[in-house]
Amino acid sequence: MSRRAWWLFLALGVIWGVPYLLIRVAVADISPVSVAFGRTLIGAMLLLPIAAARGALRPLLSHWRPLLAFTVVEISIPWWLLGYAETRINSSTAGLLIATVPVMTAGLMALSGHEKLDGRRLLGLCVGLAGVGALVGLDIDVSNGWAMAAALATALGYALGPIIISRYLSDVPPLGVIAASLALAATAYVPFVLSAWPSQITVEAAGAVAILGVVCTALAFLLFFALIAEAGPARATVITYVNPLVALLLGVTLLHEPLTYGMCAGFVLVLLGSFLATTRSPPAEPSRADPIEQGD
């Protein structure tokens, strides 16, 4: 990847590693759908005026079908399901399951014939997934099958979203896409929030939702669109290997969770896997025995 893509990759790896902690804090006092609603509403309120001022919304009128599909698979359903999952399984398990996104994306791209899955990238995906397994010490919480299914469904949505962007929304302003998607998602949540809105919200929960909306949603999606344009959808989703690493660091430092030797080994494997999966294999040099055409 280019230097710009690597900076975007690292920034998103950090920013999207934070939501695991924030969602965990928020759902302790607020229902998962209310957390998702607050996050999307804040993001929409920040981005819609900017998108409108820049004329980034009008081009979306002729792309409403893929826009709606992207909203459903990338935001509406996954954010609700992830909040539900984190009320029943630990954050390490959720991180491990969400880390299957690059594998799903690469597989979907390969099956559709739009991108070749070479040996180097396949090795990177396997090494990265092994690293995530080491990060959680293979201590997978299987106490709630529905929650695990919800996390896997979230991962599938995250895998489909970038593909929709790359194929059907690449020629429209990214700012307009994310602003409109957040507004649509927030609107769709309203009927469910009315019956689930808490009578009292703690300062910690409100602060967590605010950070989710401003940093982990509005800012992060703008960076994500830029990364997809720079590196492609399959490589962009490899940030889900870095996210659990960041989530683990936050858990250890802020929640005093244990740090094991397996977790330390996982740091190395995650970084190595991300590098291999996001870089192309170097072109093979011509053999000296092969004839080389000479110009006249």
N, C-alpha and C positions, 0 to 999 in steps of 0.2 A: 504494500500500500504506500501511498505518498505520505510525506511528512505531515501534511494537513490532516489526512485521514487518521494517522496515528494519534494526533492530538485530540481529534474528535472522539476517537475510540477510547482513549484514556479518560477524557472528561465524562463521557457517558457511562463508562465503567464505574466511576465513583458516584455520579449522580443517581444512577439507577440501582446502586447497591444500598442506598439509604432507605428507599421505601419499605424494605422488609422490616426495619426497626420502627419506622413511623407508622406503618399500618398496624403493627403489633401494639403500639401505644394507643392508637386511635380506636381500634375495635374493642378495647377494654371497656370503653364507655359509650361508643357509638356503634350502631349496626353497620355491617359491611356495605349495604346499599347506601346508607347515609354518608359514609366515608367516600365512596365512589362519586356520589352526587356532589359533595363539597369540593372534591378535587377537580372534577370536570367543570363545575360552575366557576370556580376561581380562574382556572385556565382560560375558559371562554371569555370571561369578563376582561381579562388582560389582553388577549390576542385579537378578539373581534374588532375593536375600534381601530387597531393598527392595520389589520387586514383590510378593513373597509376603506380607510384613508389611502391605502396604497393600491386600491382597485384589484385586490387579490381574491375577491369573492365572486364577482360576476363570471369569470371563466369557469366556475364550478357548475353552473347551471346545466351545461351540456354533459357533465360528468357525474350526475347525481347518483346513478346506479353504483358505480365503483366507490363513490364517496360514502354511500350508505353501507355498502359491504365492508369497507375499511373500518367504519365507525363501529359496526357490530362485532367484527372479529378481533379488532385491536384494542378497543376501549370498553364498550358497553358490557359485553359478557365477561371478558377476562378480569376487569377490575372488580367486578362484583364477586366473581368466583374466587379470586385470590384473597379478598377480604374474608370470605366465608372459610376458605381453607386455613387461614392463619388464626381462626378462632378455635381450631380443633387439632392442628398439627404444629410441631415446632418449626421455627424459621429455617433451621438447617435442612429439614426434609423438604420444605417448600422450595428452598434455593436449589436443591439437588434436582427436583422435578422440573423446575423452570429452566434449568441448565440444559435440558434436552432440546431447547429451541433451535440451536445451530444444526443439530443432527436432523431434526424434522425439516428445517428449511432446505438444507443441502439435499436431503432425500427427495423432497418435493420438486426442487429445481432439476435434479437429475432425472427423475421420472418423467417430467414434462419435456425433457430434451432441451432446456434453455441454458443449462450450464453443466460443464463436465466436472465430475467429482474425481480428481486425480489422486494418486497415492499419497502425495504429500499432505493434501488437505484432509483426506480421510484419516491419516495418521494423527493429524492435529486434532481433529474432532474426538478421536478415541482417547488421546492423551489428556485432552481437556476434561472430558467426562470422567476419566479415571481420577483426575485431580480433584474434581468436585466431590467424588466419592471419598477420597482421602480427607478432604476438608471436614466432612461431617463424621469421619471415622467409621463410615458404613453403618452408623447407628440410625437406621431408617425407622421412623415412627410409622407403624402400620396400624395404629389403633383406630383409625377412622378411614375406611375405604372410600366413602363419598368425598371426604376432604382431599384425598390423594387424587381421585378422579377429577375433582375441580381444578387442582393445580395442573394436572396434565392437560386438561381442556384449555386452561389459560396458556400453557406453552404452545399448544396447537394454534391458538388464535394469534399469538405473537409471531409464529412462523408464517402464517398466511398473510398478515398485515403488510410486511415489507414487499412481498411478491405482488400484491395488489398495487402498491405504490409504484413499483418499478414498471409494471406492465401497462397500467391504465391511468395513472395519475402523475406520471413523470413530466408531462408537458403543461401542468398547471402550477400556479404558485404554491409552494409548500406551506407558506404562512396561511393562505386561505384554506387549504385542506385541513390543517390541524385545528384552526379556529372554528371552522364549520363543524368538524367532527366532534369537538368538545361540546359545542352548543347543542348539537343533535343528541349526544349522549346524555347531557344534563337534562334535557327536556324529556327524554325517554325514562329517566329515573324518577321524575316527579311523582307519578301515581304510586310508586312503591315507597317513596320517602315519606309521604303524608301519614302513613300509618306506622312508620318505624322511627320517626324523629324523636329523639330523647327529650325528656322534660328538662334535663339539666346537662350541660356539657362542661367538662373540666377544662382548665387552662391548658393542661398538657395535651389533651385530645384536640382541642381547637388549634393549638400551635402546630401539632403534627399534620393536621389536614391543611393548614395554611402553607406549610413548607411543601407538602405534596403537590398542592396546586400551582404554586409559583415556580419552584425550582425543579421538582421532579416531573412536572407535566408541561407547563408552558415553555420553559427554557429547554428542557430535555428533548422535547419533540422537535423543536427547531434544529437542534444539534443532530438529532437522529436522521432527519430528512437530508441534511447536508452530508452525513456519513454515507447514507444509501447512495446518493448521487456520486460520491467520491469513490466508494469501494464496492458497491453492489449489495443487494439484499442479503445474500447468503453470508458474506463476510461481516456485514453490519451486525447480524444477530449474534455473532461470537462474543459480543459484550456480555452476554448472559453467563459466560464463564468467569468473568471478572466480578460481576455483581455479587455472587455468593461470597467471594473473597472479601469484598468490602463489608458485606453484611456480617461476616464472621468477626472481622476486626472491631466493628461497632459493638457486637454482642459481647466480645471479650472485655473491651475497655469500659463500656457503659453498663452492661448488664451482668458483668462478672461471670460470664460463661467460661467453662474450662478450655484450655488450649492444649492439645495433644500433639505427639510426634507425627501422627497421621495428618493432622491439620497443617503442620509445618511443611511436610512433604507435598501436601496438596497445593500450597502456594506456588511451589516451583513447577509442578505439573500443569497448573492452570495457565501460568504465564507462557510456558513452552507450547502448550496446546493452542493457545490463542495465536501465538506467533506463526506456527505451522499452518493453522487453518485460514489465516488471513493473508498469506503470501503465496505467490505463484511459484511453481517449480521453474528453475532457470532453464532456458532453452538448451537443448542438447547441442553440443559442438559437433561439427561434421568430422567424421572419422578421416584420418590421414589416408586411409586406403580408398576412400571414396573419391571419384573424379570431381574436380572443381572446375567449373566453366570459367574461362578467361575472356575478358572483353577484348574486342579487336583494337 
